[in-house]
Amino acid sequence: MTSIPVGSLWLKNKFNITGVSLTHCSYIGNNDSIEISNKGNIDQVYSRKYSPVEDTPLSHLEFSLKYDDLSLAFLRKIFDYIPIQDIERFIASSPAGKYSRKIGFFFEMLTGNKLAIKSSIGGNYVDLLENEKYVTGTVIKNTRWRVNDNLLGTDLYCPIVRKTNKLKELLKDDIRARLEQLKTDFSPAVFNRAINYLYNKETRSSYEIEKEQPTPDRMEKFVALLTQAGAEESELLLDEKRLTHLQNAIVDNRFWAQGYRDFQNYIGQTLPDYMDMIHYICPPPVFVRSMMKGLVNVANKTSKVPAEVRAAIISFGFVFIHPFEDGNGRIHRFLIHDILVHDKVVPKGLIIPVSAHMLSNMRDYDAGLERYSKPIMQVIKYAKNRDGELEVLNKEEVEAFYRFPDLTEQCIYLTETIHATLKEDMPEELLFIERYDEVKRALQDIVDMPDRHINLMVLFLHQNKGVFPKRRREQFSKLTDGEIGKMETEYRRIFELDKL
């Protein structure tokens, strides 16, 4: 017997839905089997006993809710193709059924339309999301459908995060324990000296990601903001006035925002022929305020979610909504620290410099952004006028992609980044600070140079793992190759690099 598509894949083929990537595809075949792709997507074959009772959209939808990964954006598209009367009849045939009630709830939440249900809805309350499969939010009991709404958000904005094996494994690593270990490995004096350095490094890296060189006063302002991370009460975390204040502190005063944008913006680059290459079209302005309100709801519903996952959901949610013309990326990265400190995973006055790790691994960071933007760019239609102003032509068609994203990969990415920063970057920086004075003295003994030259030499050796970069040779033209070689040797000896 040839494997036959079922569930989400059947629905996708039936209605010729494009721009949707299914993370779990199901088939009916002779033997149970499961295959996992390089991207982590699953193809699973079920035996015939799992076949839907009827070969109808609603039977396949029920199968999808049972066995496939939930995609709210995909589900919203499916409801466009199923007549409302068919849904009402399906629910009426089993008003106490677990999946009948889930379908009814999701239809009303995602479409904004109300079903005419004459039969009395019964049965025990059931969770919308299975806790073993998804990251879940605070439960709100829905009496109409007798379901426990444990989604991460609401109809205004609601991400899905799947508990993949990779994410579950990452979440076993305790951030607090890692920080405590670093405090044990290094003296309080080294730790205290490191704090200002790490704040400055995070600030500089966050600007460099945007390919900007901040002025000293903007550096100071951003560092001041980072030191205040986590200070706001929960209800003000994503307050418009607060976010606008952050934007004003981060960008040039000529580009200060007065509030959330009321115009269409996009992210792209200008090619040599002055044509624009558009990487991402931000949500149309008509969606912005409601989506930001939805993000506030997400923050409220995720108070008990692991902090690194919550930081990813909120910070990536913010940057994808892109509520300002400028400064969104830097605020996005500020919010990561804000959440980690607010949720008491990182002590106030300390920072995990994730932007530096992002900057060193830009391909991974860009991939995390593209996993969200690419599906949207495949289906969006737009026009540009002579002034370069852009208008989205199919707002209703793409709205669900903006409002109901799967942010699993972004959560994995940020959690990996935080852990890599703790395991690799921060120990390296602390070790550098611990041995900095010793290195300076050793280099000074080789050549008695001005202090600023010594500092610069140490920095170059540090950045290049103990090897002096040839492109910097002109800056040290007064030194011989032999002297530079001795400095490399001393640096590597002190940092024990030859033992690695």
Legacy VTK file of the C-alpha trace (Angstrom):
# vtk DataFile Version 3.0
C-alpha trace
ASCII
DATASET POLYDATA
POINTS 500 float
0.000 0.000 0.000
1.338 3.421 -0.959
1.481 5.928 1.909
-1.441 8.352 1.644
-1.279 11.917 3.045
-3.547 12.568 5.999
-4.238 15.407 8.434
-2.456 18.706 7.818
-0.722 17.508 4.653
-4.035 16.300 3.198
-5.606 19.681 3.952
-2.656 21.553 2.457
-2.873 19.523 -0.758
-6.670 19.658 -0.875
-6.840 23.443 -0.734
-3.519 24.104 -2.492
-2.230 26.221 0.384
1.149 27.847 -0.327
3.654 29.630 1.872
3.156 27.161 4.742
5.892 24.799 5.892
4.509 21.882 7.912
6.798 20.644 10.686
4.915 17.329 10.977
3.509 15.507 7.941
1.384 12.398 8.446
0.598 9.473 6.151
-1.467 6.285 6.305
0.513 3.216 5.240
1.199 -0.452 5.957
3.762 -0.033 8.728
4.342 2.591 11.401
7.507 4.603 10.755
9.002 7.992 11.472
11.692 10.016 9.728
13.291 13.246 10.912
14.787 15.643 8.371
17.960 17.702 8.824
15.734 20.658 9.757
14.016 18.602 12.462
10.747 18.230 10.530
8.960 14.904 10.919
7.394 12.572 8.339
5.355 9.933 10.142
3.473 6.934 8.757
0.518 5.557 10.739
-1.151 2.191 10.228
-4.642 1.957 8.692
-6.417 1.886 12.050
-5.595 5.602 12.384
-7.423 6.537 9.156
-10.062 9.245 9.573
-13.621 7.904 9.652
-14.508 10.070 6.649
-12.375 11.583 3.922
-13.608 15.105 4.691
-11.818 18.324 5.670
-13.159 18.248 9.224
-12.163 14.613 9.780
-8.662 15.431 8.570
-8.659 18.555 10.744
-9.512 16.405 13.760
-6.652 14.045 12.843
-4.347 17.058 12.501
-5.211 18.321 15.990
-4.579 14.849 17.405
-1.292 13.972 15.754
0.255 16.857 13.779
1.993 19.992 15.054
-0.362 22.882 15.671
0.079 25.877 13.363
-2.428 28.621 14.104
-1.603 30.466 10.876
-2.248 27.284 8.869
-5.426 26.591 10.832
-6.667 30.111 10.083
-6.131 29.477 6.357
-8.034 26.164 6.539
-11.079 27.866 8.041
-11.314 30.015 4.887
-12.116 26.866 2.894
-14.575 25.081 5.199
-18.173 26.414 5.166
-19.270 27.588 8.588
-22.370 25.377 8.354
-20.148 22.287 8.032
-18.304 23.241 11.213
-21.568 23.807 13.067
-22.899 20.383 11.946
-19.636 18.685 12.906
-19.793 20.149 16.434
-23.523 19.398 16.769
-22.835 15.733 15.990
-20.538 15.492 19.046
-20.989 18.579 21.265
-19.054 17.030 24.154
-16.233 15.763 21.961
-12.763 16.955 22.860
-11.795 17.886 19.303
-15.206 19.298 18.406
-14.774 21.792 21.228
-11.197 22.599 20.239
-12.271 23.219 16.641
-15.085 25.481 17.838
-12.743 27.495 20.067
-10.054 27.871 17.411
-12.574 28.852 14.727
-14.018 31.681 16.828
-10.610 32.827 18.080
-8.925 32.857 14.681
-11.759 34.156 12.483
-13.591 36.460 14.878
-16.874 34.843 13.789
-19.304 33.207 16.206
-20.738 29.770 15.583
-24.457 29.098 15.978
-24.423 26.187 18.415
-27.829 24.866 19.510
-26.609 21.754 21.316
-25.338 22.075 24.883
-21.558 21.864 25.082
-20.564 19.281 27.701
-17.630 17.247 28.896
-14.784 17.875 31.302
-12.489 20.824 30.649
-9.621 19.921 28.311
-6.329 21.697 27.682
-6.000 23.360 24.279
-2.294 22.536 24.164
-0.702 19.345 25.480
1.899 20.286 28.085
4.247 17.548 26.925
4.255 18.898 23.334
4.095 22.692 23.730
5.273 25.507 25.958
2.040 26.633 27.593
0.801 29.830 29.194
-1.345 30.671 32.206
-4.684 28.843 32.020
-7.859 30.823 31.376
-11.008 28.722 31.575
-13.285 29.170 28.566
-16.803 28.290 29.719
-18.371 28.415 26.243
-16.268 25.548 24.906
-15.213 24.028 28.242
-11.530 24.238 27.394
-8.509 25.392 29.366
-7.033 28.155 27.250
-3.330 27.634 27.922
-2.136 29.337 24.745
0.791 31.762 24.994
-1.319 34.647 23.712
-4.715 35.736 22.446
-6.479 36.416 19.160
-4.416 39.623 18.789
-1.058 37.855 18.834
-0.305 34.254 19.713
2.980 32.445 19.065
3.383 28.673 19.266
6.499 27.078 20.768
6.915 23.319 20.361
8.825 21.360 22.979
11.201 19.720 20.557
13.831 17.347 21.926
16.448 19.991 21.231
14.626 22.694 23.194
13.903 20.356 26.105
17.562 19.381 26.280
18.687 23.027 26.221
16.323 23.962 29.032
17.976 21.438 31.348
20.980 23.758 31.567
20.459 26.131 34.505
21.474 29.747 33.781
21.585 30.655 37.476
23.888 27.714 38.225
26.200 28.703 35.341
26.495 32.253 36.669
27.167 31.005 40.192
29.900 28.730 38.841
31.544 31.703 37.126
31.470 33.585 40.413
33.201 30.612 42.010
35.818 30.299 39.258
36.801 33.975 39.345
37.434 36.346 42.224
34.943 39.098 43.174
37.559 41.668 42.125
37.750 40.227 38.605
33.973 39.952 38.418
33.511 43.567 39.466
36.106 44.771 36.945
34.332 42.769 34.249
30.915 44.319 34.708
31.602 47.686 33.046
33.573 45.975 30.307
30.698 43.568 29.546
28.105 46.361 29.503
30.232 48.321 27.059
30.880 45.259 24.921
27.163 44.473 24.732
26.385 48.051 23.737
29.049 48.218 21.048
28.078 44.803 19.662
24.378 45.677 19.519
25.155 48.759 17.433
27.619 46.872 15.227
24.925 44.328 14.353
23.064 47.279 12.817
26.348 48.341 11.140
26.436 51.543 13.197
29.214 53.201 15.181
27.588 54.923 18.179
28.811 58.280 19.429
30.192 58.298 23.005
27.005 59.904 24.364
24.792 57.270 22.740
27.096 54.567 24.114
26.647 56.020 27.588
22.873 56.200 27.196
22.621 52.578 26.050
24.872 51.364 28.864
22.699 53.306 31.317
19.605 51.589 29.905
21.189 48.153 30.214
22.054 48.776 33.855
18.354 49.489 34.463
17.174 46.260 32.798
14.548 44.428 34.816
13.642 47.455 36.932
10.147 48.026 35.513
7.017 46.435 36.955
5.457 43.691 34.851
2.565 45.857 33.679
4.983 48.466 32.284
7.336 46.016 30.591
5.899 46.677 27.113
4.156 49.964 27.802
4.157 52.179 24.693
5.549 55.180 26.560
8.375 53.102 27.989
9.296 51.562 24.634
9.143 54.985 22.979
11.452 56.348 25.681
13.883 53.489 24.966
13.727 54.248 21.247
14.441 57.933 21.852
17.447 57.086 24.011
18.917 54.706 21.444
18.600 56.577 18.129
19.694 59.962 16.801
17.260 62.621 18.053
16.320 63.475 14.468
14.648 60.064 14.250
12.837 60.014 17.574
9.425 58.348 17.471
6.369 59.834 19.170
4.757 56.417 19.481
4.107 53.347 17.367
4.352 53.802 13.616
1.341 54.604 11.416
3.153 53.924 8.124
4.407 50.868 6.257
8.072 50.002 6.662
10.334 47.239 5.462
13.860 45.909 5.864
16.125 45.707 2.835
19.221 46.963 1.128
19.938 49.112 -1.912
21.722 47.321 -4.746
24.358 48.965 -6.993
21.664 49.776 -9.593
19.662 51.619 -6.879
17.059 48.874 -6.816
15.889 47.699 -3.390
16.331 44.115 -2.249
13.558 43.657 0.309
14.277 41.090 3.033
11.193 41.588 5.196
7.996 43.607 4.980
6.823 44.547 8.452
3.170 44.180 9.511
0.946 46.803 7.869
0.344 49.781 10.178
-3.312 48.817 10.639
-2.091 45.716 12.559
0.644 47.314 14.674
-1.267 48.596 17.702
-3.387 45.477 18.102
-0.326 43.236 17.704
1.603 45.207 20.332
-1.418 44.902 22.632
-1.328 41.192 21.872
2.376 41.078 22.793
1.462 42.623 26.168
-1.059 39.779 26.598
1.708 37.298 25.769
3.950 38.839 28.450
1.119 38.475 30.968
0.318 34.875 29.999
3.943 33.678 30.046
5.006 34.777 33.525
5.750 31.140 34.502
7.448 30.146 31.239
11.247 29.522 31.408
12.944 32.917 31.237
15.085 32.197 28.171
12.002 31.068 26.219
10.007 34.059 27.438
12.836 36.405 26.458
12.843 34.909 22.953
9.065 35.092 22.526
8.846 38.725 23.635
12.036 40.077 22.052
11.577 38.372 18.675
7.866 39.190 18.762
8.789 42.843 19.202
11.346 42.963 16.385
9.011 41.146 13.976
6.207 43.643 14.696
8.792 46.422 14.192
6.692 49.195 15.789
9.219 51.988 15.177
11.018 53.279 12.112
14.440 52.948 13.734
15.934 51.288 16.814
13.839 48.103 16.762
16.826 45.733 16.665
18.576 47.347 19.605
15.369 47.403 21.673
14.821 43.745 20.716
18.218 42.861 22.177
17.671 45.103 25.210
14.437 43.219 25.930
16.394 39.963 26.160
18.344 41.367 29.121
15.245 43.054 30.482
13.342 39.762 30.713
16.260 37.724 32.092
16.802 40.238 34.903
13.079 40.859 35.452
12.498 37.111 35.859
15.410 36.927 38.341
17.462 34.509 36.261
20.263 37.081 35.935
21.043 39.210 39.017
20.480 42.943 38.680
23.728 44.687 37.817
25.035 41.766 35.745
24.703 41.113 32.026
25.080 38.149 29.687
26.525 39.820 26.541
24.498 37.915 23.943
24.899 40.582 21.236
28.639 39.910 21.070
27.966 36.235 20.415
25.331 37.163 17.817
27.795 39.476 16.097
30.406 36.732 15.935
27.849 34.304 14.507
25.756 36.561 12.270
24.777 33.774 9.898
22.940 31.977 12.722
21.278 35.214 13.875
20.145 36.048 10.343
18.811 32.501 9.910
16.689 32.940 13.044
15.163 36.095 11.594
14.644 34.548 8.152
12.751 31.534 9.508
9.992 33.983 10.357
10.259 36.384 7.426
10.770 33.942 4.550
7.281 32.329 4.590
5.702 35.785 4.693
7.786 37.034 1.786
6.657 34.030 -0.284
2.978 34.999 -0.098
2.923 38.770 0.390
1.977 41.078 -2.483
2.966 44.717 -2.500
3.436 47.799 -4.627
5.837 50.743 -4.383
5.179 54.260 -5.633
7.716 56.683 -7.077
8.616 57.982 -3.617
9.581 54.500 -2.501
6.550 54.129 -0.242
5.349 50.560 -0.030
1.805 49.227 0.337
0.777 45.647 1.134
-1.934 44.569 -1.289
-3.120 41.338 0.363
-3.340 42.311 4.044
-6.097 39.837 4.923
-4.248 36.963 3.277
-1.016 37.510 5.237
-2.450 38.714 8.556
-2.407 35.252 10.175
1.287 34.789 9.351
2.075 37.932 11.353
-0.274 37.267 14.262
0.228 33.552 14.823
3.900 32.620 14.282
5.702 29.469 15.301
8.676 30.780 17.301
10.186 27.420 18.222
13.361 27.968 16.214
13.836 31.462 17.635
13.527 30.066 21.168
16.100 27.371 20.396
18.413 29.948 18.842
18.295 32.378 21.774
18.636 29.630 24.381
21.681 28.266 22.525
23.117 31.789 22.310
22.669 32.457 26.028
24.259 29.140 26.961
27.156 29.576 24.510
27.805 33.046 25.920
27.901 31.626 29.450
30.059 28.625 28.562
32.469 30.241 26.106
32.373 34.022 25.804
32.037 35.088 29.436
34.732 32.735 30.820
37.060 33.953 28.082
36.359 37.599 28.913
36.782 37.009 32.652
40.034 35.154 32.062
41.199 38.032 29.874
40.488 40.542 32.633
42.104 38.298 35.247
45.346 38.068 33.248
45.222 41.470 31.597
47.643 43.203 33.971
50.125 40.321 33.742
50.057 40.457 29.924
50.560 44.226 29.941
53.644 43.908 32.146
55.078 41.134 29.957
54.646 43.166 26.764
56.061 46.267 28.447
59.178 44.281 29.343
59.673 43.427 25.653
59.194 46.996 24.370
58.575 49.988 26.611
55.672 51.422 24.583
53.090 54.087 25.505
50.176 52.649 27.482
47.649 53.123 24.682
49.841 51.081 22.309
50.170 48.326 24.891
46.389 48.250 25.381
45.821 48.097 21.645
48.322 45.272 21.205
46.665 43.257 23.986
43.268 43.821 22.378
44.443 42.635 18.943
46.099 39.537 20.415
42.973 38.809 22.443
40.669 39.128 19.441
42.899 36.877 17.324
43.616 34.109 19.867
47.207 35.144 20.513
48.196 35.808 16.902
48.927 39.376 15.813
46.736 40.168 12.772
48.767 41.119 9.698
46.251 43.775 8.660
47.228 45.756 11.797
50.972 45.730 10.989
51.119 49.374 9.867
49.790 50.500 13.248
52.895 48.974 14.841
55.451 49.825 12.159
58.041 50.778 14.776
58.177 47.217 16.109
60.271 44.478 14.538
58.797 41.138 13.527
60.917 39.539 16.253
59.444 41.790 18.952
55.904 41.069 17.794
56.725 37.347 17.789
57.910 37.571 21.417
54.671 39.380 22.359
52.606 36.625 20.732
54.599 34.015 22.656
54.136 35.824 25.978
50.399 36.275 25.393
49.959 32.594 24.539
52.032 31.548 27.558
50.040 33.625 30.026
46.692 32.501 28.612
47.936 28.929 28.259
46.743 28.800 24.649
49.419 26.337 23.548
47.927 23.767 25.926
44.508 23.905 24.241
LINES 1 501
500 0 1 2 3 4 5 6 7 8 9 10 11 12 13 14 15 16 17 18 19 20 21 22 23 24 25 26 27 28 29 30 31 32 33 34 35 36 37 38 39 40 41 42 43 44 45 46 47 48 49 50 51 52 53 54 55 56 57 58 59 60 61 62 63 64 65 66 67 68 69 70 71 72 73 74 75 76 77 78 79 80 81 82 83 84 85 86 87 88 89 90 91 92 93 94 95 96 97 98 99 100 101 102 103 104 105 106 107 108 109 110 111 112 113 114 115 116 117 118 119 120 121 122 123 124 125 126 127 128 129 130 131 132 133 134 135 136 137 138 139 140 141 142 143 144 145 146 147 148 149 150 151 152 153 154 155 156 157 158 159 160 161 162 163 164 165 166 167 168 169 170 171 172 173 174 175 176 177 178 179 180 181 182 183 184 185 186 187 188 189 190 191 192 193 194 195 196 197 198 199 200 201 202 203 204 205 206 207 208 209 210 211 212 213 214 215 216 217 218 219 220 221 222 223 224 225 226 227 228 229 230 231 232 233 234 235 236 237 238 239 240 241 242 243 244 245 246 247 248 249 250 251 252 253 254 255 256 257 258 259 260 261 262 263 264 265 266 267 268 269 270 271 272 273 274 275 276 277 278 279 280 281 282 283 284 285 286 287 288 289 290 291 292 293 294 295 296 297 298 299 300 301 302 303 304 305 306 307 308 309 310 311 312 313 314 315 316 317 318 319 320 321 322 323 324 325 326 327 328 329 330 331 332 333 334 335 336 337 338 339 340 341 342 343 344 345 346 347 348 349 350 351 352 353 354 355 356 357 358 359 360 361 362 363 364 365 366 367 368 369 370 371 372 373 374 375 376 377 378 379 380 381 382 383 384 385 386 387 388 389 390 391 392 393 394 395 396 397 398 399 400 401 402 403 404 405 406 407 408 409 410 411 412 413 414 415 416 417 418 419 420 421 422 423 424 425 426 427 428 429 430 431 432 433 434 435 436 437 438 439 440 441 442 443 444 445 446 447 448 449 450 451 452 453 454 455 456 457 458 459 460 461 462 463 464 465 466 467 468 469 470 471 472 473 474 475 476 477 478 479 480 481 482 483 484 485 486 487 488 489 490 491 492 493 494 495 496 497 498 499
